[in-house]
Amino acid sequence: MVADEVRTLAQRTQDATKDIESIIVKVQASAQEAVDAIHSAEEKTASCEQSVEASAEALATISGSVSVITRMNTQIAANSGEQGNVAESISRKIDDIGAVAQQAAGHANDTQEASRQLARLADELENLVNQFRA
């Protein structure tokens, strides 16, 4: 009987050892899966870090470009203001030229009238000279 109990106890011990071994194998497999997941997460984190750095560089470039565009817009606005001033000055000068042209036309009319009067006076003088000769 003692031998049967020893055999039963040995069998139980062997079964318990197999169960413990099976549990250890499962724990080791789970631990390996956790290690693999950690390595994968590290790789993804490094990739994300590189993406963030690239995005930061792109944003810095964009920011620089926006600054350049802002300066260009400021220059364009200033140049547009200057062009407006020049256009206004040209308009005033054209108005002045128009006024001078009107004055010249008036003077031309005056000169024409004076020429007519002078021609009339010359005719009268010629008539008087002809009368004096006669």
QUILIN-V710967 format. One line per field, one symbol per residue. burial: + if it has 16 or more other ideal C-beta (glycine too) atoms within 10 Angstrom, else -. A space follows every 50 residues. Layout:
BEGIN
burial = ???
END
This chain:
BEGIN
burial = -------------------------------------------------- -------------------------------------------------- ----------------------------------
END
